Amino acid sequence: MLPTLVIFLSAFLLFMVQLLMGKLLLPWFGGSPAVWTTCMLFFQVLLLGGYSYAHGLSKLSGKSQGRIHGSLLAFAVLLLGIAWWRWGSPLIPDDSWLPENSEAPQKQILLLLLVSIGLPFFLLSSTSPLIQYWQGQEMEESKTWRLYAISNIGSLLGLLSYPFLVERFLSVQTQAIAWAIAFTFFALGVIALARKPRAAPQPALTALETPDSPPTVLTLASWLLLPMTTSAMLLAVTNELCQEVAAVPFLWMLPLTLYLLSFIICFDRPAWYHRRFFLFAGAIATVAVLITASLGIRIKIPIHAASFGLFLFLFCMIGHGELVRLRPATSRLTLFYLMVSLGGALGGLFISLLAPLLFNNFWEFNIIATIAWALLGILLLREKDSLFHRGDWWQLVFLLAFIFYFVIRLGSELFRNGDHGFPRNPLLHAVLALLLAWAIGFTLRQTRFAQSKYWPRLAVVLVIFVAECFLMWRVRDDQKGTLVAERNFYGALKVSIEPAISNALPARVQLTHGNINHGFQYLDQELAQLPVSYYGEDSGVELAIQRHPRRLSHPPRPLRIGVLGLGAGTVAAYGEKGDLVRFYEINPAVVNYSLREEPYFSYLANSPATTEVREGDARLTLARELAAGEPGRFDVLVLDAFSSDSVPAHLLTREAFELYQNCLRDEESVIAINISNRFLDFRDLIGSQSELLGYFPLIVQVRELSITKTPSSWVILSKHFPFLQDEVVIERAFPNIPQRKVIWTDNFSNLFQILRW
C-alpha cells in the first residue's frame, strides 16, 4: 500500500508544481506560449536526470540506495525551508529575480526553475522507476508495470484538479506552501521504503528474453524515438492551440491530459490498443488535422480543439501502444525508462530550442507527423505477423477517398489562378475523390493487392505525402511577398508586401503574427501616415484620443499616450506636436521593424509627437516605473498586446487594472482596450473589471472595410462625465453592461467564461 501511495503522490506533486510554476512565470515573460514549452523542456530534462539517477542507483546495494536517496530527500526538504525563510515562499523567488529585459528568456526561465524546484523535482521524477525496481523484486511483473499506470493516474489527477480546484480556490502563495508540506510527507514515505531491507535483485525474464538477449539496436531506437515523437507532438499541438487562443493552464492541460491518458491505457490495459483500428483512425485523423491547422483562422475554437485533441490522442495511443509492445522484463526496467525519458527530453529540446532556430514558422507539427508515420511504417512492416500486412478492401477505399479529397482540395488552392483553373467546389471534390478511390481499390482488389503486404505501405506513403503537401502549401503561402519572416520566443512574425484588394485596400506592407494581421501601412506616400487597420477612422482608439478633453480644449493641451503592444506603431499617427506616445513591447523583432535604419513601418519616425519604445513585458515595466516614482501619467492608455490571436491573460486581471489606474494622469484619463478576437468575447470580463474600479465602459465597433477602416471592437473605460456625455461619443459608442460577473485575478482566470462557442 505504501509504495502505491508514494508513487501516486510523487506523480501528483510533479504535475501540480509544473502548472504552478508555469502559471507563476507566465506574466514574468509576457504571457508567451513559449513559456510553457520552455518549462516543459526543463521538466523533461530533469525527468531524464531522475531516470538516469534511478538507473545508476539500481546498480548499488540495497543499503547504499536507501542511504543516498534518503539523504538527498532530507536535503531537498531543508532547501525548501531555506527558500521559505529567504523569499517568504518555499517555491516562489522574490522580486529580485524578476527579469530586467526580454533578452534570452529561455535561459532566465531555466535558471529560475533550477533554483526554485530543481532538486525536489529531480527526486520526484526518480521515484516511479526506483520504487518499481524495488517492488519488482517482490511482486509479479504485471503488477510492477501497473505501478507505472498508477503514476500516470496521479499525474492526470494533478492536471485535472489544478485548473478546476487548486487554481480557483487557493492563492499562488498558499499553493506553494501546501506543495512544500506535501513534499515533506512524500519524502518521509520514501525514506521509510528505502530503509526496508530487500533481497539482492533477481532478473525476471519473459518468454521472449534470455540472459544472453539484450535489447537489439532497433528495440533501443524504438524506446527512444517513439516517446520522442509523442513528446514533440504534445508540445507542437500545445503551441498550435496557445498561439491562437491564450497561454493559460487549461490549454496546457488539455493536450497533456490526452497524452497521459494514452500512457495510462497502454500501460494498464495493453489489450485496449488494437493496432488495426488505431492505425486506420490515426491516419484519417492525421489528414483531417492537417486541413484544420491550415484553416485555423476560419474555424471556431471548439472545432479546432476537438480536431487537435482527437488527433493527439490517437497519435499518442499508437506511439505508446507500440512502446508497450516492446517493453522489456523488469530486470531492464530502469534502462527502459531511461530511454523513454531521453526520448521525451529530445522531443522537448527539438520543439523548445531547435525549432525556433531552424524554422521561421510553426512547421514542426507537419514535420513530426511525417517522421512518426515513417517510423511506424518501418516498425510495423518489419513484423511479419503484423496485422498491418492484412488490410481490408473497404478500409483501403475509405482511406484513399479521405486522402484524395484533401489532395484535391489542396490542389484547388495550389493551382488556382485568379478565377480560373481547378474548381473549388467541395461537393465536386468529394465525388471525384470517392470515384477515384473506388476505381483504384476495385482494380487492386482484382489483383488481390488489398490482401497483400503492399497496400499498407501505400497507405503510409500517402499519409506522409499528404503531410508534406500541406507543409509545402503553408511554406508557399507564407513566402508570398515576404520581406522578412522570423520566429523567436514570442512567436512567428512576417512582414510582407500585400497586393491591393479592389479600391478598399490599396497595396500595403503588413505585419502578421501567427495568422493574424497586427497592423499595416500603405505604400502610397499620400496614404502612408493615415491611421488604419484596427486603429483607423471611427475606431475606439481614435475616439479615445481625438475626443479627449485635453485634445478638445482651447488651445489643445498635449497628450501623454501609453500603448501596450507596438505592432506597426500605427497609434503614433495620432500624435501631435508636444504629445508623447510611449509604446511598451516585449518582442525585440517587432521593435526592430519600426526602429531599424530603414524601417519597414515609418509611423514612429514620421510622427510629429515624441515617440518612445520601452522594451520588456508591459505590466512589469509599468510596475517598475511606478515603483521608481516615475509613472507614465497617461491621458490615454491603449491595451493591444495580443500575440497572434492569443491573449496575455496577466494583462486583464484585477491587479493589472489597478496598476493601469495608478499610471494615469487624472480623472480625465481613459483606457482603450482592443477586444477584437475570433474566439473570445471580453465584454463581460472588461465590464466587470471596470465596475470594480469605478469606470464606465463603452463599446465601439467598426463593421465596414474601407481605406481607413478595418472591422474591430474596442472598449473605452472612463470616469469623466464630460467625455461620457460628448455628443460624438454618444453617437458612436454604447454602454457595455455585463450580462454576468467575470473577474480574473493573478490567481485565477477561466477561459470558458469568455469563450465564443
N, C-alpha and C positions, 0 to 999 in steps of 0.2 A: 504493500500500500504506500509506504513512504517513497520508494523510487518513482512510482507513478505520479504522486503528488508533486514531488520535486521537479520532475520533467515538465509537468503541466505548468507549474508556477514559473519555471525558467522561461518557457516559451511565451507565456502571458506577459511577463515583465519585459522580455525582449521587444515585443511589438508595441507595448504600451510606451516604452521610452523612445522608440523610433518616432511615433506620432507626436509625442510630447516635444521632442527636440526639433522635429520638423516644423511644428507649429510655432515654437519659440523663435527659430531662426528665420522664418519666412519674412516677417516685417523688417528684420535687420538687413535683408538683402533684396528689398524691393518687391517682394511677393512673386518673384520669378519662379516658373515651374522647375527650372534647373536647380533650385534649392533642394527640392525633394530628390531629384536624381543624384545630386552630389551626396546627400545624406545616405541614400541607398548604396552608393558606391562605398562609402565609409563602412556601413553596416555589413556589406558583403565581404569586404576585405577583412574586417575583424572576425566575421564568421569563419572565413578561411583560416585566419590565425588561430581561432579557437579550436577548429577541427584538426589543424596541424599539431597544436599543443596536445590535444586528446590522443592523437595517433602516436606522438612521441612518448607521452606519459604511459601509454599502454604497454610499452616495451620494458618498463621498470617493474620492480617487485611491488606487491600489493601495499606494503608498509610505506615505501617511498612515494607511491602515488598519493596515498592519503595525506602524508605529511606535507608534500609540496602543494597539493591543491588546497588543503585546509589553510596553510599559511598565507597563500595568495588571497583567499576569500576573506580572511581576517584583515589583511592589509587593505583590501578594497573597501571594507566597511569603515576602517579608520580614515581612509581618504575622503569618503563621503562626509564623515563627521568634520574633518578639517575644512572641507569646502563649505559646509553649512556655517561654520564659525567665521570663515573669511568673507564669504559672499552674502551670507544671510539666507542661503538656499543650498541644499545638497547637490543640486544639478545646474542651476541657472547662474552663469557668470554675472558679475556686477557690471555696471555701466562702463567701466574702464576697458571692457572687451568689445564695446560697440565699434563697428567698422568705421574708419575715418574717411574712406573713399570707396569707389566702386571698382578699384583695380584688384585683380587676382582674387575674385570672390571664392573660387573653389578652395584655394589654399586657406583662406580665413575660416571657411566653414569646417574644413577638415581639422584644422588646429583647434577650433572651439570644441568640436565633438571629442577630439582626443583628450583634451584637458578635462572636460566635464564628465564624460561617461566612458572613457577609453577602457580602463581596467575592468570595471563592473560588466560592461558589455562583452568584453573578451571572455571573461569567466562564464557568463551566462551562455554564450554561444558554444562553449565546450561541454556544457552539461549533458545534452542529449546523447551525443556519441559516447561520452565517457561512461555514463551510467548504463547505457545499453550494453557497452562492452563488459562492465562489471556484472550486470544481470545475465548476460549471455552465458556466463559460466555456471549459472544456477537454474536456468529455465529453458523451456523449449525454444527452438529457433523462431517459430512463427510468432510466439508471444514477444520475443525480443524485438522483432520488426514492428509489432503493433505499438510498441512504445514510441516509435517514430511518428506513427499516426496520431498518438496522444499528444505528442509535442506540437504537431501542426494544428490539432484541435485547440490547444491552448493559445497558439498564435492567432487563430481565427477568432476566438472569443475576445482576445485582446483588441483585435481590429474592430470588431462589431460593437464592443462596449464603449470604445473611446468616443466616437462622434455622437452617440445617442445617449450615453450616460455620463461618462467621466468628463468630457469636454463641456457638457451642458450644465453640470451642477457643481463642478469643482474649479476653483481658480487655478491658474498655472502654478502658482506658488504651492498651493495645497496638494496638487498632483505630484509635484517634485518631492514633497515631504512624505506623502503616502508611499510613493515608489521606493524611496530610500528605506523606509521602515520595512516594507515587504521584502526588499532585497536582503535585509539583515536576517529576517526569518528564513528566507531561502538559504542563505549561507550556513545557518545553523543546521538546517536539514541535510545539506550536502556534507558538512563536516561529520555529522552522525553516520551517514552512509560510508564516508571514506574511512572511518575508524573501524568499520565492521570487518572482521577477518574473512578472507576468501581464499579458496584453493588456487593453486597455480593454473593458469589458463590451459584448457584442453581444446585444441581446434576441433570444431564440429564441421564435418564435411557433408555436402549434399550429394545426391546421386550423380550429379554432373561434375563433381570435383574430386580430385585425388590430391594427396600431399605433393605430388610432382607436377600439378597442373596449375601454375599461376595464371592470372588473367592474361589473355592474349593482347597484342597491341591494339587490335580492333575493339576489344572489350574496354580497355583503358581509355581509348579515344572516345568511345561512346559514353562512358561515365563522365567524360569531360565535356563533350560537345553537346549532348542532349540538354543538360542543365544550363549550358551557356546560351543556347538559342532561346530556351524558355525564359531565362532571366533577362536577356536582352529584349525579347518581345514584350515582357511585362513593362519594362521602362519605356519602350517605344510607344506602346499603347497609352501609358500614363502621360507621356509627352503630348501625344496627339489630342487627348482629351483636355488636359490642363491648359495648353496654349490657346485653345479656342474658347474655354469657359471660365475657369478660375482655378488657381492653385490653392485648393482647400483640402483638409483631411478627407472629406467624403470622396473626392475624385482620386485621391491616392488610395483610399481604402477599397474602392470598387474593383480595380484590376488586381490588387494584391489579394483580396478575398477569393476571387476566382482562381488565382494562381495557387493559393493554399488549399482551396477545396479540391483541386485536382490532385495535389500531393496526398491529402487525406484519403481520398477514394482509392487512388492507385496503390498506396502502401497498406491500407487497412482492408480493402476489398479488391484485391487484384483481379478477381474474376469479373468485376464490373467493366473492365476495359476490354471491349470487343473490338478487335483490330479492324475488321471489315467495316463495321458501322462508323467508327470514329475516323478512319482514313477517308471514307467516302464523304461523310458530313464535313470533315475538316477541309477537304478540297473545295467543296462548294462554298463553305464559309470564307475561305481564303479569297476566292474570286469575288464574292459579294462584298467583303470588307474593303477590297481594293477600290471598287467603284464608290463605296461610301466615303472613303478617305478623299477621293478626287472630287467629290461633290459636297465636301464638308460644309461650305458656306451656304449651301442651298437646301439643307435639310435640318430638321429640328433636333435638338439635343437628345430627347428620349430615343429617337431612331438611331442617332449617332452612337449613343452609349450602348444601346442594345446590340447593334451590329458589332461594335468593337468588343463588347463583353462576351457575346456568343463565340466569336472567332477566337478570342484569347483563351476561353475555357477549353474549347475543342483542341486548340493548338497545344496547350499545356497537358491536356489529357493524353494526347498522342506522345508527346515528349516524355512525360513522367511514366506513362504506361509502358513504353519501351524500356525506360530506365529500370523499372521494377522487374521486367522480364530478364534483365541482365545482372540483377543484384547477386552478390556472392554469398558464401556461407559467413556465419558470424565471426569466423577466425580472421576474415579480411574486412570486417565491418568498418573499422576506423579508416582504412585505406579507401574504401568506397566513399565514405562521407567526405574524406579529404578531397577526392577528385570531384565530387559533386559540388562542394563549396568552392573549389578552384574554378570550376566552370561558371558558377554563379558570379564570382568576382570578375572573371574575364568578360562576361556579358555586361556587367555594370561598368567596367572600365571602358568598354567599347562605346556604350551609349553616353556615358557622362563626360569622358575626356577625349576619346579619339574622334567620335562622330562630329563634334563641333569644330575640330581641327581639319578633318578630311572633307566635310561637306558644307555647302553654303545654304542648305535647307534640310528639312527632316526626311532625308532619303532612307534612313536606316530601317524604317518599317518595311519597305519593299525589299530591301537587301536581306534582312534577317528572314523574311518569309521565303525568299528564294533559296537561301542557304539551308534552311531547315528542311524544305521539301527535297532538296538534292541529297542531304544527309539521310533522311528517312528512306529515300529511294535506294541508296546504297545498302543500308542496313537490311531492309526488308527483302530486296531482291537477292541478297546473298543466302537467305534461308530457303532451302529447297522445299521445306514443308510449309512455308508461309501461305496463309490464306490470300495474301496479296497476289499470288500467282493464279488464283482461281476466281476470276471476275465473272459477273453475270451480264448477259446481253442488255437487259433493261438498265442496269447501272451504267454501263458504257454509254448508252444512248442519252440517258438523263444528264450525265456528267458532260458529255460532248455538247449537248444542247445548251447547257448552262454556260459553258466556256465560250462557245461560238456566239452566244447572244452578246456577251460583254466584249468579245473581239470585234463584232460587227458594230456595236455602239461606239467602241473606241475608234474604229476606222472612220465612222461618220464624223468624228471630231478631228482626227488627224488629217484626213484628206478632203475636208470640206473647203471649198474656195469661194468665199462670198456666199451667194445664194445658190450656187451650182455645185455639182459634184455629188458625192454619196448622200442619199436621202437620210434624214434623221428621224424618221417615224419609228417609235419604239415597237408598235404592234407589228409593223413590217419586219423589223429586226427579229422579233420573237418567232415569227412564222418561218423566216429564212433559216434561222438557227435550228429550229426543230426539224425542218425538211432536210437540211444538210446533215444533221446528226443521225437522223433515221436512215438516210441513204448510206452513210459511211458504216453505221452499225449493222445494217442489213447485209452490206457487202462483206464485212468482216465475219458476220455470223455464218455466211455461206462457206467461208473458208475455215470455219472453226477457230477463227482468231480470238473471238471473245472468250473462249475457254482455254486459250493458250497462255503462255507466260509473257506474251509481248504486250497485250493491251494495258496492263497496269503500268508498264514502262512508258507507254504512250501517254497515259493519264498524268503521270508525274511530269513528263516533259511539257505537256500542255499547260499544267498549272504553273510551272516555272516560266514558260513562255508568256503567259498572261501577266504574271507578276512583273516581268521585265518590260512588257509593253506599257503597263501603267507607270512604271518608273520612267521610261523614256518619254512618255506623254507629259508627265509632270515636269521633267527636266526641260523638254522642248518648250512647254508653255511658260516655264519660268525664265527662259532666255530671251523671250520676245522683247526687243528694245531695251534690254538691261544695260544700265550704265555701271552699276556695281551691285553685287549680291554677296552677302556675308552672313555668318552666323556666329554668335557668341553666347555667353552665359545667359543673356537676357532675351534671346530669341533669334529668329531668322528675319533678316531685313533685305529689302530690294529697292533700289532707286532705278526707275525706268522711264523711258520716253513713251508716253501713251498717245496713240493717234486720236484725231478728233472724232467725236461721236455726234454727227449732224452739227447743227448750229448751237446746240445747247451746251456742248462741252468741247471747246477747242483743244488742240494739241497741248500737252502739258507734261511736266516732269513730276513723277508721283512717287511717294514713299509708301511702301507696302510692308506691313509687319505681319508675318504669317500669311493669312489670306485676306487681311483687312487693309483698306486704304486708310493711311494715317496722315493724310494731307497731300496737297499738290500745289503747283504753281504753274501758271500759264507761260508758254514760251513766247507768246506775243508780248513785246515790251510795253505796249499800252495797257495790257491786262495784268502784267506780271505782279503789280503791287496791290491788286484787289484782294481783300479777304474773301476766301472761297471755301468750298467744301463744307464741313460741319460748322465752320466759324463765319460763314458768309452772311449775306443780307437776310434779315428777319430772324437770324439765329438767336439763341438765348444769350450767347456771349456778346453779340452785337448790341442787344437790348441792354444788358447789364452795364456795358461801357458807355454807349452813346447817350443813354438816358440817366446816367449817374448824376446826382445833384451837383457835383463839382464840375462836371463837363457842361452842365446847363447854366451855371452861374454866370454873372456878368461882372467882370470878364471871367472866362473859364479858368478854373484853378487846375494845376497839374494833378494828374492821377498817378498813383502807385499801383501797378498791376502785377500780381503774382500768378504764375501759371505752373501747375503741376503736370509736367509732361511737355516736351518740346515739340515732337512731331516735325513738321516742316517749318515751324516758327510762325505760322500764319497770324497769330494773335498780335504779333509785333506790328502788323499793318494798321492796327487801330491806334497805335501810339502817336502822340503829337509832341511837338517841341516842348520840352520841360517835363514830360512824362518819364516815368521809369517803368520798364517792362522786364521783370526778372523771371527767368524760366528755371525750373528745377527738373533735371533729367538724370536718370541713373545710367542710361546706356551710352557709353563713350562713342559708339559708332554714330548714333543719332546726333550727338553734339558735333561730331566731325563734319557731318553733311552740311551744317549751316555755318561753321566757323573755319573750315579749311581755306587755303589760299584762294582757290577758285570754287566757291561753294556751289553745291547742287541747288540749294534754296537760298535766295537772297533777301528774304523778308527782314532778317535781323540787320544785315548790312545796310539796307536802304531805308530803314525806319528812321523818321525824324526824332523819335524818342531815344533815350538812353536805354540800351539793352544789356542785360547780364545773363549769364548762364551759370548756375550753381550745380556742379556735378555731384551725384550721390542720391540716395533714397530721399524723396521729398520730405517724408514725415520726419526722418531722423535729422535732416538738415534744418528744417523749420524748428525742431526742438532744440538743436544746438544754438541757433540764432537767438531763440527766446531765452535760453539759459545764460547766454553771454550778455544779455541785456540789449540785444540788437534785433528785436522783432521786425518783420517786414513792414508793419504798419500799412497794410494794403487797403486800398479803397475797393478793389475788385480782386477776388481770389478765384481763379479758374481751375477746376479739377477735371483733368482729361488724361489720366495716367494709365490708359489701357495698354496691355501687351497683346497684339492681335485683337481678339475679342475677349481676352481673359481679363478678369477684374482683380486687381490687388486688394483683397478684402481688408487688409490692415489700414487702408486709406478711407474706409467707410464705417469705421467703428465709432462708438460714442466717444472714446478717448481721443480719436483723431479729430472729430468735430470740435471738441473742447480746445484742442491745440489750434485749429484753424481760427476759432473765435479770438483766441489770445494774440493772433498775428494780424488782426485787422486794426485799422486806424481808429474808427469811431462808430457811432450808431448809424451813420450814413453808408457804411461799407456793406457790400453784398458778396455773396458766394454764388458762383455759376458752376453747375455740375453737368457734364455731358453724360446722359444716360442712354444714348443710342446703343442698342445691343440686340443681337438676333435672339439670344437665348434667355436673357434675364430681364425682369421688369423691376426697376429700382424705385418706383413711385412710392410704394408703402414704406420701404426702408428709409428713403430720404425724408419723406413726410414725417415719419415717427421720430427720427433723429432730430429734425429741425424743431419739432414741438418741445422737446426736452430743453432746448437752448433758447426758446422764446422767439424763433424766427418764423416768418410766414412764407410758405413755399408756393411758388408759381411755376406752372408748366408752360414751356414754349416749344411748339412743334412746327417744323417745316416739312411739308409733304411733297412739294413740287421740285423738279430738277430744272435748273437754268444755269447760265454762265456764272452767276454769283451764289447759287443755292444748291445744296445737297440735302436730301431728306435727313432730318435729325430731330432729336428730342433732348431738351435741356430742362433742368430745374434751377430756378433762381431763389435764393434764400435772402430775405431782407427783414429788418426790424423798423425801417424808416418809413413812416406813414406817407410823406410826400412822394417818395418813389413808388410806393404801392398804389397811390391814387393818381399817378401820372396818366394822362389820357392815352398816350401811346402804349404804355404798359398794360393798361386795362384792355385796350383793343387787341393786343397781340398775345396776351398771356391769360391763363385761367388758373384758379386756385387748385392746388394739389391736396385734396382731402383724403388721407389714408383710409382705406377700407378696413384695415386691421393693423394692429400694433406690431411692428417688426423692429426690434432693437438688436443691433450687433455690437458686441464688445470685443476687446482683445482676447477674452477668454472663450467667447462663443460666437460663431456665425453659422447660420443654417442656410445652405444653398437652396434647399427645397422651398423655402419661404418665398423666394423671388423667381423661381423657375417658370419660364413660359412653356406651358405644356402644349 
